[in-house]
């Protein structure tokens, strides 16, 4: 099953529905609980989520389709070096 990222960066691995305008929503049918999600891009990196104090964040067992312990982020851009 493909992985998607939610607006907060957490990973979603469940059923999705594609709206006629191209938006992708979580769930098999559109409900009030459906959230917009985005497909992982080729450059996205999946890393462990961390709390503000730097410790690892745990997965919330109340949300079986969303894995809050992992987040998608874009790799850091490399700075151009000056040749001199």
One Martini backbone bead per residue (centre of mass of N, CA, C, O) as a GRO file, in nm:
protein
   84
    1UNK     BB    1   0.097   0.036   0.023
    2UNK     BB    2   0.093   0.350  -0.003
    3UNK     BB    3   0.247   0.650   0.091
    4UNK     BB    4   0.162   0.933   0.297
    5UNK     BB    5   0.135   1.280   0.367
    6UNK     BB    6   0.064   1.503   0.598
    7UNK     BB    7   0.050   1.828   0.709
    8UNK     BB    8   0.250   1.736   0.966
    9UNK     BB    9   0.432   1.480   0.825
   10UNK     BB   10   0.293   1.235   0.863
   11UNK     BB   11   0.222   0.899   0.813
   12UNK     BB   12   0.013   0.736   0.563
   13UNK     BB   13  -0.145   0.383   0.559
   14UNK     BB   14  -0.417   0.396   0.361
   15UNK     BB   15  -0.701   0.472   0.247
   16UNK     BB   16  -0.804   0.648  -0.052
   17UNK     BB   17  -0.932   0.951  -0.209
   18UNK     BB   18  -1.008   1.089  -0.526
   19UNK     BB   19  -1.079   1.380  -0.638
   20UNK     BB   20  -1.184   1.552  -0.917
   21UNK     BB   21  -0.949   1.785  -0.854
   22UNK     BB   22  -0.697   1.584  -0.718
   23UNK     BB   23  -0.743   1.538  -0.442
   24UNK     BB   24  -0.632   1.379  -0.138
   25UNK     BB   25  -0.802   1.152   0.081
   26UNK     BB   26  -0.882   1.005   0.361
   27UNK     BB   27  -1.020   0.716   0.301
   28UNK     BB   28  -1.280   0.551   0.130
   29UNK     BB   29  -1.451   0.795   0.227
   30UNK     BB   30  -1.609   1.095   0.256
   31UNK     BB   31  -1.549   1.273   0.554
   32UNK     BB   32  -1.501   1.472   0.832
   33UNK     BB   33  -1.219   1.305   0.896
   34UNK     BB   34  -1.090   1.383   0.649
   35UNK     BB   35  -0.767   1.419   0.502
   36UNK     BB   36  -0.519   1.571   0.357
   37UNK     BB   37  -0.295   1.427   0.113
   38UNK     BB   38   0.043   1.329   0.011
   39UNK     BB   39   0.260   1.216  -0.192
   40UNK     BB   40   0.548   1.076  -0.207
   41UNK     BB   41   0.846   1.178  -0.304
   42UNK     BB   42   1.152   1.101  -0.425
   43UNK     BB   43   1.303   1.313  -0.214
   44UNK     BB   44   1.184   1.196   0.024
   45UNK     BB   45   1.234   1.159   0.379
   46UNK     BB   46   1.224   0.904   0.623
   47UNK     BB   47   1.188   0.990   0.967
   48UNK     BB   48   1.218   1.035   1.285
   49UNK     BB   49   1.037   1.160   1.529
   50UNK     BB   50   1.048   1.465   1.728
   51UNK     BB   51   1.064   1.636   1.993
   52UNK     BB   52   1.150   1.937   2.135
   53UNK     BB   53   1.379   1.775   2.322
   54UNK     BB   54   1.477   1.518   2.110
   55UNK     BB   55   1.298   1.296   2.146
   56UNK     BB   56   1.126   1.032   2.066
   57UNK     BB   57   0.836   0.961   1.897
   58UNK     BB   58   0.535   0.815   1.936
   59UNK     BB   59   0.285   0.608   1.859
   60UNK     BB   60  -0.059   0.628   1.806
   61UNK     BB   61  -0.295   0.375   1.872
   62UNK     BB   62  -0.568   0.538   1.792
   63UNK     BB   63  -0.411   0.559   1.496
   64UNK     BB   64  -0.365   0.308   1.269
   65UNK     BB   65  -0.298   0.477   0.984
   66UNK     BB   66  -0.115   0.662   1.162
   67UNK     BB   67   0.239   0.755   1.177
   68UNK     BB   68   0.398   0.957   1.417
   69UNK     BB   69   0.704   0.833   1.427
   70UNK     BB   70   0.695   0.936   1.128
   71UNK     BB   71   0.854   1.152   0.881
   72UNK     BB   72   0.845   1.380   0.617
   73UNK     BB   73   1.134   1.502   0.434
   74UNK     BB   74   1.342   1.716   0.301
   75UNK     BB   75   1.634   1.749   0.189
   76UNK     BB   76   1.903   1.917   0.226
   77UNK     BB   77   2.057   2.176   0.096
   78UNK     BB   78   2.333   2.243  -0.078
   79UNK     BB   79   2.599   2.432  -0.067
   80UNK     BB   80   2.781   2.637  -0.242
   81UNK     BB   81   3.100   2.642  -0.334
   82UNK     BB   82   3.388   2.827  -0.318
   83UNK     BB   83   3.612   2.920  -0.564
   84UNK     BB   84   3.968   3.049  -0.524
   0.00000   0.00000   0.00000
